[in-house]
Amino acid sequence: MRSINVNDITRNIKEMCIEANYFLSDDMRDVLYDSASREESPLGRKILAQLQENLEIADKEMIPICQDTGMAVIFIKAGQDVHIEGGLLTEAVNEGVRQGYAEGYLRKSVVKDPIYRENTKDNTPAVIHYEIVGGDKIDITVAPKGFGSENMSRIFMLKPADGIEGVKDAILTAVKDAGPNACPPMVVGVGIGGTFEKSAILAKKALTRNINEPSPVEYVRELEKEMLEKINGLGIGPGGLGGKVTAYAVNIETYPTHIAGLPVAVNICCHVNRHSHRVI
């Protein structure tokens, strides 16, 4: 049994909130710079050049990549041989978010109640997804999610008879409906299977997967490749102003489901697709 103090959790969450909002992950940075050479539209290339300039300014000046610093979505894989000491894990995570958004001068965008809309003034609470795994470590992914792209999310409760063609249609429908509102070029996260809520979590989690790492499942790899080609053939382009580069990647995760169902969730993220990962 290994013990981890909640103060270590709080410190890491704080640093990761700032890191994710100031710096792109390597895979996202590389694809942003590479996309300019693939874009055929002059206006599209200009938009991509502006995005690159914005990224460089944020890096140099130590300021957020985007003014919408998002709602903190956090995935935690906790080893069953870890003992958390000094307090409660959830409170430690939220304290890390609170400190990170204060010390990083990140915009506080969370409201206490979805109807009465009073701001919590510290960007808490976070949305936390826990998973108990083997081992004595805690694996943390912090993914701030802005709501320009979050509002473009869709879920489709398909019939099993709809099959893979129905899945393809659902993904394309979601992207077409999103259009310029998701701040393209985008990353498209897709969850297939499970239940209503499981498919949505899968789609969200898919966005945190390195875009250079295709699915280990053969048919899913082929589906990711096909959907990326079709999405980039829609002509939405950078900033929604037309062009070839509408999406950087389509990441798909699957899970077993019921004999009577085929849930499909699509969670789109904007061109920054922020996430930070650490293992404690």
Phi, psi and omega in degrees: 000129179249137181258137175232127180282145181299335179296327177291322177297311182300315182298314181294318178298317178303309182295323182289326176298317179290313181301314183294328182274340181263327188230137173285148172295158185301320182295321179288323178297314183298316183289330177296315181288326180289329186295332181299326181283343181262343182284128183267336182281128177303318178293322177298318178296323179295318178298315180296323177295322177294323177295321177296317179297318178300318179297318181293321178295316179300318180296312184290318185269355182056057178229162183298144177297323182225146181292334174273096183275010164078172168265134185286115174254127188230126175257126180235121170257109184259122177295138184289350177261018177257134174250122177272124182237153175095359180156192181267140183299313182298318178296323179294320179296312180295327176294323176296319176297315180303312181292319182297317181286335176281308184289332180271001182053046181265145184295135179268113190241005185265135176250149185295321184228137184293344179258314185276342163063030175279126183291137179284346175069009176216010178066018173253160003279157173280164170263115188244130176245116182260145173219129177269125182231175176286163175101184184236031180235165175241119181261123186236132170236123177253123184229089177297130185240112176286156188263358170299313178278324181300323180293347179268006180294150178219151171228138182234124176263085184281163172272148179307326180295340179294329174058200185291332178292324176295323177297315179300316179297321180296315180298313180294323177299315180298317181290319178298316181295327180291318179052231182279350188291342181265013179056061179291157010292141188243165166248132184254115176263133183231133173243128181236125176107191183069226178237185179311306185282329181295319180297324179292319178295320177300318180296318178296315180296326180301328181294336182272354180284136177308126185288350176269002180246097180291164180301144176285350181268125189303310184293330178290320176302315180294322179293318178301315181295315181296316183292325178297317179297316181292320179296318180288348175272358181285339178081012180295310172074175180302130180068007182074017185258016177097143178146184186268330185264087176267324180226147174274325185198157169238114179254125185239132174239144181235163180206148177305151181220181182282153181299337184260004187226162173210073180290139176225121177245141178236119179240110184266142174236148182292185188295341181273328177040064189287135170196148179227142186229136176214155173239126180257000000 
